[in-house]
Amino acid sequence: MSLRNLRTIKERREFVEKSKGVQLSAIATYPDGLDIAAEKNCENMIGAISVPLGVAGPLRINGQYAAGEFYLPLATTEAALVASVNRGCKAITASGGATIVSHNVGQTRAPVFKLKNLEEGQAFVRYIQTHIKELKKIASKTSSHLTLLDAHTQLLGCNVYVRFRFDTTDAMGMNMATFASSQIAKYLEKNCNARCIAVGGNFDVDKKPAWLNIIFGRGRQEWGQVKLPREVVTDILKSTPEAICEVVIEKCLVGSALSGSMAFNAHYANVIAALFIACGQDVAHVSEGSLGITTTEIQEGALLASVFLPDLPVGTVGGGTQLPSQKESLTLLGVSGGDNGRNASQFAEIIAAAVLAGELSLLAAHAQGTLAASHQRLSGKLRSLK
């Protein structure tokens, strides 16, 4: 007998338990309705992993799509993270809220094509540029929720990399983009002297940190900003605008440059990962979402803090968003389901504001010199509650 011949979640789990002589009772516990994941989300499913879920907020957001106060569902095993984000939320809300600007860049997929020589490569690029309307028609036939926006080409030797950019409305849309790109590639192979080597040629760039995505963006691009009065910084963040600005310059900017990092921030990945896990996102995209730049300056004695997230692939439909717990988290945020792209844009703005809250609190902890003590204190609390 092999796993391939076992049809139910329970059969597979019992097979593994018997084969390895272990008990998987915790893995066997999960909410009703999660077994649908065995059909759409997870092959050879044997159960589920429970991740602690905390909540931070309220967080006031003044965005293009997200407006009001929100409670953030954060799935994490890292002590102090929820408490830290919660403190940042308190500081932002006490200051009137975070201003968020959002831009739907679109999902990308980039096939790589092999041509005979440089001349044929140039002709292939021209063909794509002059036949973009035909390519858009092909893409639209693969999904009524997808639109091909444009194609960016790069010729290298005998290869041509074509970065297609799609509007996928409320879906993160990686599969949609792949299906559409595959059909377009077949059309180009038929009508041009080209061979598609791979439908994803790493010029996308998917699930990898890259300056290309920082410059051109991917998914949603988000800008967040808040002006914290000096008394909010001193009373809530227990620091000063000057001290926080110094940490940003020497840590986020100079330290990141010295290390060759593409992430000029304190910890975008922490907040994004916690929200992604809670809300059914593709967690591997944290590798892109963690890219970004945090900046601060002092204006009339107040701290003006800003975050820039150039590469945030998110969705409120498809993937893991329909699983029971994840759907509840999205419902808590008011963004579950599709709304012609508005829900995904609102979700992206909430993430940007949450990242801003997390940045402010951690930067203040560094400036105050309490980072280690806070983790020790909160970790001790968690142990005492067991």
VMD Tcl script that draws the C-alpha trace (Angstrom):
set ca {
  {0.00 0.00 0.00}
  {1.18 3.56 -0.73}
  {-0.08 7.06 -0.02}
  {-1.22 7.32 -3.64}
  {-3.81 4.57 -3.06}
  {-5.30 6.16 0.08}
  {-8.30 8.39 -0.55}
  {-9.22 9.98 2.77}
  {-7.34 12.28 5.12}
  {-7.82 9.83 7.99}
  {-6.52 6.87 5.96}
  {-3.35 8.73 5.04}
  {-2.73 9.92 8.58}
  {-3.23 6.44 10.06}
  {-0.94 5.00 7.39}
  {1.83 7.45 8.36}
  {1.25 6.86 12.09}
  {1.54 3.09 11.64}
  {4.52 3.33 9.28}
  {6.56 5.59 11.59}
  {5.20 4.51 14.96}
  {4.00 7.97 15.98}
  {0.76 9.53 17.19}
  {-0.54 12.59 15.27}
  {-3.52 13.50 17.43}
  {-2.95 17.26 17.28}
  {-2.59 17.21 13.50}
  {-5.90 15.32 13.36}
  {-7.74 18.25 14.97}
  {-9.05 20.92 12.63}
  {-12.32 22.83 12.03}
  {-15.24 21.48 10.05}
  {-14.96 22.35 6.39}
  {-11.17 22.31 6.23}
  {-11.18 18.93 4.49}
  {-12.02 20.81 1.29}
  {-8.33 21.72 1.25}
  {-7.56 18.13 0.25}
  {-9.30 18.80 -3.06}
  {-8.00 22.29 -3.88}
  {-5.07 23.29 -1.69}
  {-3.02 20.38 -0.36}
  {-2.16 17.03 -1.88}
  {-1.79 13.94 0.37}
  {-3.44 15.86 3.20}
  {-3.20 14.16 6.61}
  {-4.48 16.96 8.86}
  {-3.66 20.54 9.73}
  {-1.18 22.61 11.72}
  {-2.58 25.05 14.27}
  {-0.88 28.44 14.53}
  {-1.71 30.79 17.43}
  {-3.79 33.77 16.31}
  {-3.62 37.12 18.06}
  {-5.38 40.38 17.34}
  {-3.99 43.91 17.31}
  {-5.88 47.16 17.11}
  {-7.92 49.14 16.64}
  {-5.89 50.63 13.81}
  {-7.29 53.75 12.16}
  {-6.66 53.87 8.41}
  {-7.36 56.74 6.04}
  {-6.86 55.02 2.70}
  {-8.23 55.10 -0.79}
  {-10.05 51.82 -0.15}
  {-9.63 51.11 3.57}
  {-11.24 53.73 5.78}
  {-12.05 53.35 9.47}
  {-10.77 51.29 12.38}
  {-9.61 47.71 11.88}
  {-8.60 44.79 14.09}
  {-5.68 42.82 12.66}
  {-5.63 38.99 12.82}
  {-1.99 37.97 13.24}
  {-0.98 34.30 13.12}
  {2.44 33.83 14.69}
  {4.55 31.83 17.12}
  {6.88 34.75 17.86}
  {6.40 36.26 21.28}
  {6.15 40.07 21.38}
  {5.06 40.46 17.75}
  {1.34 40.98 18.38}
  {2.05 43.21 21.37}
  {4.48 45.28 19.32}
  {2.08 45.74 16.41}
  {-0.67 46.58 18.90}
  {1.47 49.37 20.36}
  {2.10 50.74 16.88}
  {-1.63 50.64 16.16}
  {-2.28 52.62 19.34}
  {0.26 55.28 18.34}
  {-1.14 55.61 14.81}
  {-4.77 55.75 15.95}
  {-3.95 58.33 18.61}
  {-2.36 60.43 15.83}
  {-5.48 60.43 13.64}
  {-4.71 57.39 11.53}
  {-2.40 56.28 8.75}
  {-2.70 57.71 5.26}
  {-2.40 54.94 2.65}
  {-2.01 55.28 -1.13}
  {-2.53 52.16 -3.25}
  {-1.76 51.19 -6.84}
  {-2.80 47.95 -8.52}
  {0.30 47.17 -10.59}
  {-0.96 43.75 -11.64}
  {0.27 40.16 -11.54}
  {3.16 39.16 -13.80}
  {4.24 36.02 -15.63}
  {7.27 35.95 -17.91}
  {7.81 33.13 -20.43}
  {11.26 32.78 -21.98}
  {11.49 32.03 -25.71}
  {14.39 30.64 -27.75}
  {15.09 32.21 -31.16}
  {17.64 31.28 -33.84}
  {19.73 34.43 -33.62}
  {19.76 38.09 -32.61}
  {17.94 39.27 -35.73}
  {15.07 36.83 -35.17}
  {14.97 37.87 -31.55}
  {14.51 41.52 -32.53}
  {11.78 40.55 -35.00}
  {10.04 38.55 -32.25}
  {10.07 41.58 -29.93}
  {8.57 43.74 -32.68}
  {5.88 41.13 -33.32}
  {4.81 41.21 -29.68}
  {4.73 45.00 -29.65}
  {2.61 45.19 -32.80}
  {0.23 42.34 -31.90}
  {-0.58 43.24 -28.30}
  {-4.32 43.51 -29.11}
  {-4.37 39.91 -30.33}
  {-2.52 38.78 -27.21}
  {-5.03 40.60 -25.00}
  {-7.90 38.77 -26.72}
  {-6.22 35.41 -26.11}
  {-5.70 36.25 -22.44}
  {-9.30 37.39 -21.94}
  {-10.60 34.04 -23.19}
  {-8.86 32.22 -20.33}
  {-10.76 34.11 -17.59}
  {-13.44 36.77 -17.40}
  {-11.65 38.17 -14.34}
  {-8.29 38.70 -16.06}
  {-7.04 41.45 -18.37}
  {-3.65 41.60 -20.07}
  {-2.32 45.11 -19.49}
  {0.98 45.10 -21.35}
  {4.16 43.15 -22.14}
  {7.73 44.14 -21.30}
  {10.42 42.38 -23.35}
  {14.10 41.79 -22.77}
  {16.37 40.34 -25.47}
  {19.42 38.43 -24.29}
  {21.48 36.48 -26.81}
  {19.06 34.13 -28.56}
  {16.49 34.36 -25.77}
  {13.60 36.76 -25.35}
  {12.02 37.19 -21.93}
  {8.46 38.54 -22.04}
  {7.03 39.94 -18.80}
  {3.25 39.94 -19.19}
  {1.34 42.08 -16.71}
  {-2.27 41.23 -15.84}
  {-5.08 42.79 -13.83}
  {-6.55 39.85 -11.88}
  {-9.12 41.93 -9.90}
  {-9.53 40.46 -6.37}
  {-7.50 37.30 -6.97}
  {-3.77 37.14 -6.28}
  {-3.89 35.61 -9.74}
  {-0.67 33.65 -10.15}
  {-2.46 30.65 -11.63}
  {-4.63 32.89 -13.80}
  {-1.54 34.63 -15.14}
  {0.13 31.27 -15.79}
  {-2.87 29.91 -17.71}
  {-3.11 33.07 -19.84}
  {0.64 33.19 -20.49}
  {0.62 29.54 -21.53}
  {-2.06 30.20 -24.15}
  {-0.26 33.28 -25.41}
  {2.97 31.30 -25.64}
  {1.27 28.66 -27.81}
  {0.02 31.39 -30.12}
  {3.49 32.95 -30.40}
  {5.12 29.59 -31.08}
  {2.62 28.95 -33.86}
  {3.00 32.36 -35.51}
  {6.69 33.08 -34.88}
  {9.89 31.12 -35.24}
  {10.15 30.81 -31.46}
  {10.15 28.01 -28.90}
  {8.88 28.56 -25.37}
  {11.48 27.12 -23.00}
  {9.51 27.86 -19.81}
  {6.27 29.66 -19.13}
  {7.98 31.19 -16.07}
  {11.43 32.45 -16.96}
  {12.22 34.21 -13.63}
  {11.73 37.61 -15.25}
  {8.36 37.69 -13.45}
  {9.87 37.76 -10.68}
  {7.77 35.31 -8.61}
  {8.57 34.39 -4.98}
  {12.10 35.76 -5.13}
  {13.48 39.13 -3.98}
  {14.49 41.25 -6.98}
  {15.17 44.88 -7.77}
  {13.04 44.52 -10.90}
  {9.95 44.13 -8.74}
  {10.99 47.00 -6.51}
  {11.32 49.29 -9.51}
  {8.30 48.17 -11.57}
  {6.17 46.77 -8.75}
  {4.14 43.57 -8.62}
  {0.68 42.85 -7.30}
  {-0.16 45.96 -5.29}
  {2.17 48.86 -4.54}
  {1.48 50.60 -1.23}
  {2.61 53.82 0.39}
  {1.82 54.51 4.06}
  {2.46 57.53 6.23}
  {1.57 58.91 9.64}
  {2.54 62.07 11.52}
  {3.04 61.32 15.20}
  {2.95 64.26 17.62}
  {5.93 64.34 19.96}
  {3.73 63.50 22.96}
  {2.47 60.33 21.23}
  {6.06 59.22 20.57}
  {7.08 59.85 24.17}
  {3.92 58.57 25.91}
  {3.08 55.51 23.76}
  {6.32 54.57 22.02}
  {8.48 55.63 24.98}
  {11.05 57.27 22.72}
  {11.71 60.52 20.86}
  {11.39 61.49 17.20}
  {15.14 62.19 17.09}
  {16.09 58.78 18.48}
  {13.79 56.92 16.09}
  {15.10 58.89 13.11}
  {18.67 57.98 14.06}
  {17.78 54.26 14.20}
  {16.09 54.43 10.79}
  {19.14 56.05 9.18}
  {21.79 53.86 10.75}
  {19.84 50.56 10.82}
  {17.29 50.53 7.99}
  {19.26 52.60 5.48}
  {23.01 52.42 6.18}
  {22.96 48.95 7.76}
  {20.90 47.55 4.91}
  {23.18 49.13 2.31}
  {26.27 47.79 4.06}
  {24.85 44.25 4.03}
  {23.69 44.43 0.41}
  {20.08 43.97 1.46}
  {17.12 44.81 -0.77}
  {14.91 45.37 2.28}
  {15.56 48.79 3.79}
  {13.23 48.31 6.74}
  {13.01 46.95 10.26}
  {10.74 43.91 9.87}
  {8.11 44.05 7.13}
  {8.32 40.25 6.83}
  {7.12 39.68 10.40}
  {3.85 41.54 9.96}
  {3.21 40.38 6.40}
  {3.83 36.71 7.27}
  {1.46 36.89 10.25}
  {-1.31 38.45 8.14}
  {-0.65 36.14 5.19}
  {-0.95 33.00 7.34}
  {-4.10 34.29 9.03}
  {-5.77 35.33 5.78}
  {-4.99 32.43 3.44}
  {-2.36 34.09 1.29}
  {0.51 32.34 -0.50}
  {3.09 32.61 2.28}
  {6.02 32.24 -0.15}
  {5.20 35.75 -1.40}
  {6.57 37.09 1.88}
  {9.91 36.91 0.06}
  {8.60 39.72 -2.16}
  {6.44 41.56 0.35}
  {9.37 41.98 2.75}
  {11.05 44.25 0.21}
  {10.47 47.90 0.93}
  {11.81 51.10 2.42}
  {11.04 52.84 5.70}
  {11.85 56.55 6.04}
  {11.32 59.13 8.76}
  {11.81 62.84 9.25}
  {11.00 65.45 11.87}
  {8.44 68.12 10.99}
  {7.69 70.82 13.53}
  {8.82 68.54 16.31}
  {6.59 65.65 15.18}
  {7.74 62.34 13.71}
  {6.68 61.77 10.10}
  {7.05 58.05 9.36}
  {6.58 56.47 5.94}
  {6.67 52.96 4.47}
  {6.86 51.86 0.84}
  {5.80 48.34 -0.20}
  {6.52 47.96 -3.93}
  {5.67 44.27 -4.28}
  {2.61 42.91 -2.49}
  {0.79 40.04 -4.27}
  {-2.47 39.54 -2.37}
  {-5.99 38.28 -3.02}
  {-9.36 37.95 -1.32}
  {-10.69 35.17 -3.56}
  {-9.13 31.87 -4.62}
  {-6.24 29.96 -3.10}
  {-6.51 29.58 0.65}
  {-8.92 32.49 1.17}
  {-11.98 30.21 1.23}
  {-10.72 27.91 3.99}
  {-12.78 28.27 7.20}
  {-10.35 30.08 9.52}
  {-8.79 32.18 6.79}
  {-12.18 33.29 5.50}
  {-13.15 34.36 9.01}
  {-9.99 36.47 9.26}
  {-10.76 38.18 5.95}
  {-14.34 38.70 7.11}
  {-13.02 40.33 10.30}
  {-11.19 42.80 8.06}
  {-14.27 43.28 5.87}
  {-12.55 42.15 2.67}
  {-13.70 38.57 2.08}
  {-14.82 37.74 -1.47}
  {-14.68 39.63 -4.73}
  {-15.64 43.22 -5.48}
  {-14.07 44.05 -8.86}
  {-10.63 44.48 -7.30}
  {-11.68 46.75 -4.43}
  {-11.44 44.10 -1.71}
  {-7.89 43.11 -2.64}
  {-6.88 46.78 -2.79}
  {-8.45 47.39 0.61}
  {-6.68 44.35 2.02}
  {-3.35 45.60 0.65}
  {-3.91 48.97 2.30}
  {-4.64 47.30 5.64}
  {-1.40 45.34 5.32}
  {0.55 48.52 4.58}
  {-0.91 50.25 7.64}
  {-0.14 47.18 9.78}
  {3.45 47.19 8.51}
  {3.72 50.87 9.43}
  {2.48 50.06 12.94}
  {4.99 47.24 13.28}
  {7.84 49.43 12.05}
  {7.09 52.22 14.51}
  {6.99 49.95 17.53}
  {10.13 47.97 16.71}
  {12.11 51.09 15.78}
  {11.07 52.66 19.08}
  {12.17 49.53 20.94}
  {15.58 49.78 19.29}
  {15.81 53.48 20.06}
  {14.80 52.87 23.67}
  {17.08 49.84 24.01}
  {14.26 47.57 25.25}
  {14.07 45.01 22.44}
  {15.72 42.12 24.31}
  {13.95 42.89 27.59}
  {10.54 43.01 25.89}
  {11.03 39.62 24.26}
  {12.23 38.11 27.53}
  {9.29 39.55 29.46}
  {6.61 38.53 26.96}
  {8.13 35.09 26.37}
  {8.04 34.55 30.12}
  {4.40 35.54 30.22}
  {3.58 33.06 27.51}
  {5.39 30.27 29.33}
  {3.56 31.07 32.58}
  {0.19 30.80 30.85}
  {0.75 27.23 29.66}
}
mol new
graphics top color blue
foreach p $ca { graphics top sphere $p radius 0.5 }
foreach p [lrange $ca 0 end-1] q [lrange $ca 1 end] { graphics top cylinder $p $q radius 0.2 }
display resetview
